[in-house]
Amino acid sequence: MKISESDVGSRVVWKKGYPKAESGVITSVNSKYVHVRFDGDLHSKGCYPRDLQRVGNLNTHINKWEN
């Protein structure tokens, strides 16, 4: 999965090696890792982009309710 700074705020799912997928929001991106704040966590964790699947954009959902 190709990820850039424009993906900050997107919801993703991480499935690497565990039976239960974890979902969260991209908080930052650098040359090696995508930092994701998983649901229920206070801080972001670094993940490899190849282990993530995009499921939506948090900003899109927020803007939908503001209009």
DOMARVEX-848213 format. One record per atom (N, C-alpha, C): residue in three letters; atom name; x, y, z. Coordinates in steps of 0.001 Angstrom, whole numbers, plus 500000, padded with zeros to 6 digits. Example, Ala and Ser with C-alpha at 12.3 -4.5 7.8 and 13.67 -1.06 7.14 Angstrom:
BEGIN
REC    r   a       X       Y       Z
REC  ala   N  513190  494310  507800
REC  ala  CA  512300  495500  507800
REC  ala   C  513200  496700  507800
REC  ser   N  512850  497750  507080
REC  ser  CA  513670  498940  507140
REC  ser   C  512900  500030  507870
# end
This chain:
BEGIN
REC    r   a       X       Y       Z
REC  met   N  500845  498823  500000
REC  met  CA  500000  500000  500000
REC  met   C  500890  501239  500000
REC  lys   N  500688  502121  499054
REC  lys  CA  501441  503376  498961
REC  lys   C  500761  504419  499850
REC  ile   N  501521  504998  500764
REC  ile  CA  500969  505969  501714
REC  ile   C  501823  507223  501697
REC  ser   N  501155  508388  501775
REC  ser  CA  501858  509671  501811
REC  ser   C  501237  510548  502904
REC  glu   N  501795  511739  503071
REC  glu  CA  501284  512674  504080
REC  glu   C  499800  512994  503874
REC  ser   N  499331  512922  502636
REC  ser  CA  497917  513216  502369
REC  ser   C  496989  512153  502959
REC  asp   N  497543  511020  503383
REC  asp  CA  496742  509958  503989
REC  asp   C  496564  510107  505491
REC  val   N  497208  511100  506096
REC  val  CA  497029  511339  507530
REC  val   C  495540  511596  507764
REC  gly   N  494976  510905  508753
REC  gly  CA  493554  510996  509047
REC  gly   C  492758  509840  508474
REC  ser   N  493383  509038  507604
REC  ser  CA  492684  507886  507030
REC  ser   C  492595  506759  508046
REC  arg   N  491487  506051  508013
REC  arg  CA  491330  504859  508856
REC  arg   C  491956  503680  508134
REC  val   N  492651  502851  508899
REC  val  CA  493310  501669  508357
REC  val   C  493059  500470  509268
REC  val   N  493305  499293  508706
REC  val  CA  493240  498041  509458
REC  val   C  494601  497379  509364
REC  trp   N  495076  496874  510492
REC  trp  CA  496356  496160  510565
REC  trp   C  496044  494712  510906
REC  lys   N  496561  493772  510107
REC  lys  CA  496251  492355  510294
REC  lys   C  497481  491474  510466
REC  lys   N  498623  492021  510565
REC  lys  CA  499880  491271  510515
REC  lys   C  499981  490186  511592
REC  gly   N  499796  488937  511202
REC  gly  CA  500093  487809  512066
REC  gly   C  499154  487547  513231
REC  tyr   N  498048  488244  513337
REC  tyr  CA  497126  488030  514438
REC  tyr   C  495742  487705  513891
REC  pro   N  494991  486867  514588
REC  pro  CA  493665  486503  514084
REC  pro   C  492677  487673  514079
REC  lys   N  492832  488596  515013
REC  lys  CA  491922  489732  515096
REC  lys   C  492592  490990  514523
REC  ala   N  491932  491613  513568
REC  ala  CA  492463  492842  512964
REC  ala   C  492319  493997  513947
REC  glu   N  493245  494942  513879
REC  glu  CA  493168  496157  514684
REC  glu   C  492952  497334  513751
REC  ser   N  492069  498249  514128
REC  ser  CA  491836  499425  513292
REC  ser   C  492291  500674  514029
REC  gly   N  492634  501689  513235
REC  gly  CA  493102  502942  513808
REC  gly   C  493171  504024  512748
REC  val   N  493790  505140  513129
REC  val  CA  493886  506312  512270
REC  val   C  495356  506659  512045
REC  ile   N  495728  506929  510797
REC  ile  CA  497099  507341  510471
REC  ile   C  497335  508729  511063
REC  thr   N  498403  508856  511849
REC  thr  CA  498732  510143  512463
REC  thr   C  499934  510810  511824
REC  ser   N  500844  510019  511228
REC  ser  CA  501990  510589  510513
REC  ser   C  502620  509511  509638
REC  val   N  503467  509984  508726
REC  val  CA  504127  509101  507764
REC  val   C  505571  509558  507614
REC  asn   N  506511  508598  507583
REC  asn  CA  507890  508946  507242
REC  asn   C  508380  507982  506175
REC  ser   N  509658  507990  505884
REC  ser  CA  510173  507188  504777
REC  ser   C  510083  505679  505022
REC  lys   N  509946  505242  506266
REC  lys  CA  509914  503811  506563
REC  lys   C  508605  503350  507205
REC  tyr   N  508034  504164  508068
REC  tyr  CA  506870  503743  508850
REC  tyr   C  505653  504635  508640
REC  val   N  504499  504031  508886
REC  val  CA  503243  504758  508986
REC  val   C  502862  504669  510456
REC  his   N  502660  505811  511092
REC  his  CA  502298  505815  512505
REC  his   C  500782  505832  512622
REC  val   N  500273  504844  513368
REC  val  CA  498835  504651  513500
REC  val   C  498460  504679  514976
REC  arg   N  497415  505462  515308
REC  arg  CA  496853  505427  516664
REC  arg   C  495690  504449  516602
REC  phe   N  495901  503267  517172
REC  phe  CA  494873  502238  517145
REC  phe   C  493775  502563  518146
REC  asp   N  492570  502114  517823
REC  asp  CA  491412  502371  518675
REC  asp   C  491713  501925  520104
REC  gly   N  491476  502808  521054
REC  gly  CA  491710  502508  522455
REC  gly   C  493103  502867  522955
REC  asp   N  494026  503197  522059
REC  asp  CA  495393  503568  522452
REC  asp   C  495529  505079  522588
REC  leu   N  496463  505512  523424
REC  leu  CA  496731  506940  523587
REC  leu   C  497798  507443  522618
REC  his   N  498692  506547  522204
REC  his  CA  499820  506939  521360
REC  his   C  499861  506112  520079
REC  ser   N  500495  506667  519077
REC  ser  CA  500639  505984  517793
REC  ser   C  501750  504943  517844
REC  lys   N  501627  503965  516959
REC  lys  CA  502645  502923  516817
REC  lys   C  503107  502894  515368
REC  gly   N  504405  502659  515164
REC  gly  CA  504953  502568  513807
REC  gly   C  504627  501230  513168
REC  cys   N  504151  501270  511940
REC  cys  CA  503792  500064  511191
REC  cys   C  504388  500142  509800
REC  tyr   N  504631  498993  509210
REC  tyr  CA  505046  498972  507813
REC  tyr   C  503810  499180  506936
REC  pro   N  503936  499990  505897
REC  pro  CA  502787  500229  505011
REC  pro   C  502198  498939  504431
REC  arg   N  503035  497947  504172
REC  arg  CA  502555  496697  503569
REC  arg   C  501601  495920  504486
REC  asp   N  501609  496248  505784
REC  asp  CA  500754  495542  506744
REC  asp   C  499413  496229  506976
REC  leu   N  499160  497316  506247
REC  leu  CA  497945  498100  506461
REC  leu   C  497012  498043  505260
REC  gln   N  495729  498165  505552
REC  gln  CA  494715  498266  504502
REC  gln   C  493844  499473  504824
REC  arg   N  493683  500379  503862
REC  arg  CA  492886  501593  504054
REC  arg   C  491401  501235  504069
REC  val   N  490647  501813  505014
REC  val  CA  489205  501559  505098
REC  val   C  488378  502840  505040
REC  gly   N  489001  503998  505039
REC  gly  CA  488255  505245  504953
REC  gly   C  489090  506413  505419
REC  asn   N  488513  507607  505336
REC  asn  CA  489202  508822  505740
REC  asn   C  488425  509494  506847
REC  leu   N  489046  509655  508002
REC  leu  CA  488402  510274  509152
REC  leu   C  487934  511681  508826
REC  asn   N  488734  512439  508087
REC  asn  CA  488364  513816  507750
REC  asn   C  487097  513865  506913
REC  thr   N  486904  512916  506023
REC  thr  CA  485701  512867  505199
REC  thr   C  484464  512681  506067
REC  his   N  484559  511808  507057
REC  his  CA  483418  511554  507928
REC  his   C  483111  512760  508808
REC  ile   N  484128  513441  509296
REC  ile  CA  483913  514631  510134
REC  ile   C  483262  515735  509311
REC  asn   N  483794  515981  508119
REC  asn  CA  483250  517046  507272
REC  asn   C  481801  516768  506880
REC  lys   N  481459  515520  506722
REC  lys  CA  480087  515143  506348
REC  lys   C  479104  515652  507407
REC  trp   N  479486  515555  508673
REC  trp  CA  478582  515963  509749
REC  trp   C  478606  517460  510001
REC  glu   N  479648  518154  509604
REC  glu  CA  479747  519591  509826
REC  glu   C  478875  520379  508844
REC  asn   N  478585  519832  507669
REC  asn  CA  477823  520548  506640
REC  asn   C  476346  520516  506884
# end
